[in-house]
Amino acid sequence: MPQVPVPLDEVLKLATDFVEEGRLADAERLLDHIVSAVPDAPSALHLRGIVHFRTGRHEAAAELMKRAIELAPDAVVFRRDLCPIYERLGRYDDALRVGHQALDMNPHDPQTLHNLALVHYRQLELDESITCARRTLALDPTAPGAHFQLAETLLLRGEFAEGLQEYEWRYRIAGAAQPLPPSDRPQWDGAPLSGDTLLLIADQGFGDVIQFCRYIPWVCERCPEVVVAADAIMHPLIRQIRAPVKLVDDWNQCSPFVAYCPLSGLPRLHGTTLDTIPREIPYLRADPARTAVWRARLRGLLPPGFRRIGIVWAGRSTHNNDFNRSASLHAFAPIAALDGIALVSLQKGPPQIAIAEYFERAPLLNLGAAIADFVDTMAIIETLDLVVTVDSSVAHLAGAMGRPVWILLPYAPDWRWLLDRDDSPWYPTARLFRQSSPGDWGSVVDHVSGALQSHECAGDGSGRRQLYGSR
């Protein structure tokens, strides 16, 4: 077709508009044409790197950004944008290097400071992370990402008072899913409501819902009329909470309410500290009838006398930190090499495909496809001696049931697991195993394997809580 010359800046502006509108496929097609025509245009390489980053091609994005920097070494934004790419690749030293180069070139760029705050968090350099976050907010007090990063860092250190206040910025982050449709109803301030309906929203992931639903009885003491909006799969669990609430799974079913609150906002209103976390464990229990069915099934599927250990090696892939918190089935090999161990996979979703390549010593029973819901999962957990899992909803489920659970954590964990401890104030029967360096699952699983070897237990499905919970 006839070719029409267009100024490069105008075409780049169109590609930038596509990126900002989320039309990444259109942006990529246009950028491919631009780069083929002008292969050394640094702005085009930079923008193409951004598209690659947002579509998960992080190595390719880093190479494009590096090339753009070579061509335009004085462009601060190129170094700034390479920092989070290196962070996602786990190249934290490189991320800090280019981030500080950008900061030296422009000490007053909030985005650079925010990027550095996150990288310092990944390295557990928490003082530096807080400093960067506070410098960001001094430049832009309304930057939600910096508020949220500050919240996670403070909460990880157990500083709940300020941390939970900062945590309220989580829904102002660009692209964050809102807890409810547009409404003129205010967020609850914790004051008693007499005769009016309060809406609680089971927000965030299933694990968060399990963790924070413990606050519902406290809410009902202040508000006798409570409706909980939650995914239907969570209803059987929330019904176990000793509180008179109505459950809905569709906004059209929700009765008129005067105020609302996400479940994850309740710790702040409760004034939670490390010493005042509600600890009535268990607050979730397996259904006896379903447990009896699963116990009989497992008796016929597992060798007698073996220790039954449930495993989960991956969380939900859409979680924004899943690349850090999830491991692989292969990483569990040191556990599978032990004598007298029978592994029971509680893993759901695409990670189950790894079982097809499992050839370790321990028998592995794959129950993923047979698990219909959390009621099934609880019933199975009740028949096991121990659950070993990464940071996942199953970790919260076993902890809320008061069952023995060993949780494998990344070097910089989610804030709720705190620092430098192998126990959890949220779940007394949990034992925490932490990476000694970023990405090092090998040392974590070796630690778990050694702990299993030092604990003798008949594998009768009784779940010896004191034995496995001991340290």
Disulfide bonds with the S-S distance in Angstrom:
none
